[in-house]
Amino acid sequence: MAVLDQYGRPLESKQHVEQVLARLDALGGGASEAGAAVTPATALGVTTVLACVDAIARGCAVPGLEVCREDAGGRDLLARDAPEFRVLNRRPNEWQTSLEFRRTLTAHAALTGNGYAIPVRVGGRLKELIPVMPDQVHIEDVGRYQRVYRVFDQWGEVGVFDPSAIFHLPNLMWDAVRGLDTLRAAREAVGLARAIEGAQARHQRNAGRPNGILFTDQTLGSAQGAGALERIKEGWKAVTEGGNRGKTAVLDYGFKWQSLEMSSVDAQLLETRRFQVEEICRAFGVYPQIVMHTDKASTFASAEAFFKAHMQTVLSWQEIWIQRLDEFALDGAGPLYVRFDNRKLEAASLRDRGEYAARMAGSGGHASILTINEIRGEFGHAPIPGGDVLYPPSALAKTDPQGGAGEE
């Protein structure tokens, strides 16, 4: 029997069939050992997964993405006159801003291992970047070291693209082409978190009462009338389900209640849920403090250190963006290149920034390490005339034995 794709058409090759089935397993309902299905949609219902993906995506979306070229002195200049600047910095397509586009593709890559977009060029210059859902792209091996990207949407096949004709943002790469599917690799951790949440939700839906049985030592026979067991069962349900939950149940015939479930204390539910937060954070490379998971040992100083350490994760994702954009959106050998403006993310307090600027400029009569314009550039200000001079140590910093100012 022929295998059909999501549009009802026969798949073209055995390899294509295997790839589509693998993607459906990862993206369309792979079940974990805990019994919970793990797909991008269900995984985002786990707040830790949502927070981890959003923390990574915001790190690549909030800082400005700038297109630059070097001047004769080797200094970075914004290439505002290049059409690529508006595409990457402001509006990559007709319905998204640059922040929304980068946040979307980073979320795709962090969650499923791959983010895709189709570059649209006019006259060889980049005019648009059209995002594509990860499950609508199939990478096919068509020969030795030869691959193509087959792209679909809800209306059918978009086209077949060479690797140089598509923008592919990968996560950790496994086979030099495809990003490692995070959800597939961490399916058990995410699935267990979903199963625990589901069990707790069902427990609360039952007004916090665990499942159990009613039992009695007596025998219900004809003396109690036909259907006695059914009447007792319905009476119990009437006071323990729906809007009547929590009402007082009156049992006769010596009935007793016996729980068949462990309590939350017996199951160490809170400890298990806390551990699953840490386990999911490990899979995404995000510190638990970044997703607002802290313990009593955390202090302001340690939290600040964790936020600084998280920048290493953000910078690694930004470097993927930079190199991929340079090679597959811009001309890698051309004069244009991109960078992220991380000044707001890395900014210290105003007092520390002021002390840093003063020391670099040579306060106290010491030699300046940076020019005024270099310092202004780090703070996002334009250069000023005469601001490219490095000053030697001031004569005022030298004193004679009598305490007066010496001469150079």
C-alpha positions in Angstrom: 0.0 0.0 0.0 1.4 3.4 -0.9 2.3 5.8 1.9 0.7 9.2 1.4 2.0 12.6 2.7 0.0 15.1 4.7 -1.6 16.3 1.5 -2.8 12.8 0.3 -0.1 12.4 -2.4 2.2 9.3 -2.7 5.6 9.9 -1.3 8.3 9.8 -3.9 11.0 7.5 -2.3 11.6 5.0 0.4 14.0 7.5 2.1 11.3 10.2 1.9 8.8 7.8 3.6 11.3 7.0 6.4 12.1 10.7 7.0 8.4 11.7 7.1 7.5 8.8 9.5 10.5 9.8 11.7 9.3 13.4 11.8 5.7 12.3 12.5 7.0 10.3 15.4 8.9 13.2 16.8 6.5 16.0 16.0 3.2 14.2 15.8 2.6 12.3 19.0 5.5 10.2 20.2 4.6 8.7 23.6 6.9 8.6 26.6 7.3 5.7 28.9 5.1 7.6 31.4 2.3 7.4 28.9 2.1 11.1 28.0 2.4 12.1 24.4 5.2 14.6 23.7 4.8 16.9 20.8 5.7 20.6 20.4 2.1 21.6 21.3 1.9 19.4 24.3 5.4 20.1 25.5 4.7 23.8 25.5 1.9 23.1 28.0 4.7 22.2 30.5 5.6 25.6 31.9 9.3 24.7 32.3 9.6 23.9 28.6 7.8 27.1 27.7 10.0 29.2 29.9 13.2 27.6 28.6 12.3 28.0 25.0 11.2 31.6 25.6 14.4 32.4 27.5 16.5 31.3 24.6 14.3 32.9 22.0 14.2 36.3 23.8 18.0 36.3 24.0 18.2 36.2 20.2 15.2 38.5 19.6 15.4 41.4 22.1 18.9 42.7 21.2 19.0 44.7 17.9 20.3 42.8 14.9 22.5 45.2 12.9 24.0 44.9 9.4 27.4 46.5 9.4 30.4 47.2 7.2 34.0 48.3 8.1 35.3 51.7 7.4 38.9 52.4 6.2 40.1 52.4 9.8 38.5 49.0 10.6 35.7 50.4 12.7 32.2 49.0 12.5 29.7 51.2 10.7 25.9 50.5 10.4 25.0 49.8 6.7 21.7 51.7 6.8 21.8 52.3 3.1 21.9 48.5 2.3 18.4 46.9 1.6 19.5 44.0 3.8 19.6 46.3 6.9 15.8 46.9 6.9 15.1 43.2 6.2 17.2 42.0 9.1 16.8 44.9 11.5 13.2 45.9 11.1 10.9 43.9 8.8 12.0 40.5 7.4 8.6 39.9 5.7 5.1 41.4 5.3 3.7 40.2 8.6 6.5 40.1 11.1 9.0 42.4 12.7 12.6 41.4 13.1 12.0 40.6 16.8 9.0 38.4 16.1 10.8 36.6 13.2 13.9 35.9 15.3 11.9 34.8 18.3 9.9 32.4 16.2 12.8 30.7 14.4 14.8 30.5 17.6 11.9 28.9 19.3 11.5 26.4 16.5 15.2 25.5 16.6 15.3 25.3 20.5 12.2 23.1 20.6 12.4 20.9 17.5 16.1 21.2 16.6 15.6 23.2 13.3 14.2 26.6 12.3 13.7 27.3 8.6 13.1 30.4 6.4 13.1 30.9 2.6 15.2 33.9 1.5 13.6 36.0 -1.3 16.0 37.9 -3.5 15.5 40.6 -6.1 18.5 41.4 -8.3 20.7 39.3 -6.0 19.8 41.4 -2.9 17.9 40.0 0.1 14.3 41.3 0.2 12.4 38.9 2.4 12.8 36.0 4.8 9.7 33.8 4.8 9.4 31.5 7.9 8.5 27.8 7.4 7.1 25.5 10.1 9.7 22.8 11.0 7.4 19.9 10.2 6.8 21.2 6.7 10.5 20.8 5.6 12.0 17.4 4.7 15.8 17.1 4.1 16.4 14.4 1.5 19.7 12.8 0.5 19.8 12.7 -3.3 23.4 11.6 -3.7 26.7 11.3 -2.0 27.1 14.5 0.0 24.2 15.9 -1.9 21.0 17.0 -0.1 17.9 19.1 -0.9 15.2 20.7 1.2 11.7 19.8 0.1 9.2 22.4 1.5 5.5 22.0 1.8 2.6 24.1 3.2 -1.1 23.5 3.7 -1.7 24.1 -0.1 0.9 21.7 -1.4 4.6 21.6 -2.3 6.3 25.0 -2.2 9.5 23.8 -3.9 12.8 21.9 -3.7 15.7 24.0 -2.5 19.5 23.6 -2.5 21.2 24.1 0.8 22.5 27.5 -0.3 18.9 28.6 -1.2 17.3 28.2 2.2 18.0 29.7 5.6 18.4 26.8 8.2 18.9 27.6 11.8 19.9 24.4 13.6 20.3 23.4 17.2 23.1 20.9 18.2 23.8 19.1 14.9 23.9 15.3 14.8 24.7 14.5 11.1 26.2 17.8 9.9 22.8 18.8 8.4 19.9 18.2 10.8 19.6 19.7 14.2 19.1 17.3 17.1 15.4 17.2 18.0 15.4 18.4 21.6 11.9 17.0 22.3 12.9 13.6 21.0 16.1 13.5 23.1 14.3 14.7 26.2 11.0 13.0 25.6 11.1 11.0 28.9 11.8 14.1 31.1 9.1 16.1 29.4 6.7 13.2 29.4 7.1 12.5 33.1 6.5 16.1 33.9 3.3 16.0 31.9 2.2 12.8 33.5 2.8 14.2 37.0 0.9 17.3 36.3 -2.0 15.3 34.8 -2.1 13.0 37.8 -2.2 16.0 40.1 -4.9 17.7 38.0 -7.1 14.6 38.2 -6.5 14.4 41.9 -7.7 18.0 42.4 -10.6 17.5 40.0 -11.7 14.9 42.5 -11.6 17.5 45.3 -8.3 16.2 46.5 -9.7 12.8 47.3 -7.7 9.8 46.0 -9.4 6.9 44.2 -10.4 4.0 46.3 -13.1 1.5 47.1 -16.1 1.1 49.4 -16.3 -2.2 51.2 -18.4 -3.9 53.8 -18.3 -7.2 55.6 -22.1 -7.6 55.1 -23.6 -9.4 52.1 -26.1 -7.4 50.1 -28.8 -9.8 49.0 -32.5 -9.8 48.3 -33.2 -8.4 51.7 -32.0 -5.0 50.6 -33.8 -5.1 47.3 -32.8 -5.5 43.7 -30.1 -3.1 42.6 -28.8 -2.3 46.0 -25.2 -2.0 44.9 -26.2 0.3 42.1 -28.2 2.6 44.4 -25.3 2.8 46.9 -22.9 3.6 44.0 -25.1 6.3 42.6 -25.6 7.8 46.1 -21.8 7.9 46.6 -21.3 9.6 43.3 -24.0 12.2 44.1 -22.0 13.6 47.0 -18.4 13.2 45.6 -18.6 14.3 41.9 -19.5 17.4 40.0 -20.9 20.4 41.9 -21.6 18.3 44.9 -18.0 17.4 45.7 -17.1 17.9 49.3 -20.5 17.2 50.7 -20.9 14.8 53.6 -21.5 11.1 52.6 -23.6 8.9 54.9 -22.9 5.2 54.6 -25.0 2.4 56.0 -24.6 -1.4 55.9 -21.2 -0.9 57.6 -19.5 0.5 54.4 -15.9 1.8 54.8 -13.6 3.8 52.5 -10.2 2.5 51.5 -7.8 4.6 49.4 -6.0 2.9 46.6 -3.6 5.8 45.9 -0.7 7.3 47.7 -1.1 10.8 49.1 1.0 13.7 47.8 3.2 13.4 50.9 3.8 9.7 50.4 4.6 10.2 46.7 6.9 13.1 47.4 5.1 15.0 44.7 6.7 18.4 45.3 10.2 17.0 45.3 9.5 15.1 42.1 8.1 18.1 40.4 11.1 20.3 41.4 13.5 17.7 40.1 11.6 17.6 36.7 12.1 21.3 36.4 15.9 20.9 36.8 15.9 17.9 34.4 14.1 19.8 31.7 16.4 22.8 32.2 19.4 20.5 31.7 18.1 19.4 28.3 17.7 23.0 27.1 20.9 24.3 28.7 19.1 26.9 30.8 19.8 27.5 34.4 16.7 26.9 36.6 17.0 30.5 38.1 16.3 31.8 34.6 12.9 30.1 34.5 12.2 31.5 38.0 13.0 28.2 39.8 15.0 29.0 42.9 15.8 27.4 46.3 16.3 28.8 49.8 20.1 28.9 49.2 19.9 31.4 46.4 21.0 35.0 47.1 21.1 38.1 45.0 24.8 37.6 44.3 24.3 34.0 43.2 21.3 34.9 41.1 23.3 37.7 39.4 26.1 35.2 38.6 23.5 32.8 37.1 22.2 35.5 34.9 25.7 36.3 33.7 26.3 32.6 33.0 23.1 32.4 31.0 24.6 35.0 28.7 27.0 32.3 27.5 24.0 30.2 26.3 22.5 33.3 24.7 25.8 34.2 23.0 26.2 30.6 21.6 22.7 30.9 20.0 23.5 34.4 18.7 26.7 33.1 17.1 24.6 30.5 15.2 22.4 33.3 13.9 25.5 35.4 12.9 27.3 32.8 11.0 24.1 31.4 9.3 23.0 34.9 8.2 26.4 35.8 7.0 26.6 32.7 4.8 23.0 32.0 3.8 21.2 35.3 3.9 24.1 37.8 3.1 27.1 37.1 0.9 29.6 35.5 3.2 32.5 36.9 1.2 31.0 40.3 0.8 31.5 43.5 2.8 28.3 43.2 4.9 28.0 41.2 8.1 25.7 41.1 11.1 26.1 41.6 14.8 23.8 41.7 17.9 23.7 44.8 20.0 23.9 43.2 23.5 24.7 46.4 25.4 21.4 46.4 27.2 21.7 42.7 28.2 25.3 43.1 29.4 25.0 46.6 30.9 26.2 47.1 34.5 24.9 49.6 36.9 25.3 53.3 36.1 27.9 53.7 38.8 30.0 50.8 37.5 29.7 52.0 33.9 30.8 55.5 35.0 33.8 54.1 36.8 34.7 51.9 33.9 34.5 54.9 31.4 36.6 57.1 33.7 39.4 54.5 34.1 39.5 53.7 30.4 39.8 57.4 29.6 42.7 57.9 32.1 41.1 59.5 35.2 43.5 60.5 38.0 46.2 61.5 35.6 46.8 57.9 34.4 47.4 56.9 30.7 44.1 56.4 28.8 43.5 52.9 27.6 40.6 53.7 25.2 39.9 56.9 23.2 36.9 58.9 24.0 35.2 57.8 20.8 35.9 54.2 21.6 34.2 54.6 24.9 31.3 56.5 23.3 31.0 53.7 20.8 30.6 51.1 23.6 27.8 53.2 25.0 26.1 53.6 21.7 27.0 57.2 21.0 28.3 58.8 17.9 32.0 59.8 17.7 33.0 63.5 18.2 35.8 65.5 16.6 39.1 65.1 18.5 37.9 62.0 20.3 40.4 59.6 18.8 43.4 60.5 20.9 45.1 58.4 23.5 46.6 60.5 26.3 49.8 59.7 28.1 50.0 59.9 31.9 49.4 63.5 33.1 52.2 65.5 34.7 49.8 66.3 37.5 50.0 62.7 38.5 53.7 63.1 39.3 54.7 64.8 42.5 58.1 66.1 43.8 59.4 65.3 47.3 57.9 68.5 48.7 54.4 67.5 47.4 54.3 69.9 44.5 53.5 69.1 40.9 56.5 68.0 39.0 57.4 68.7 35.4 57.7 66.3 32.6 
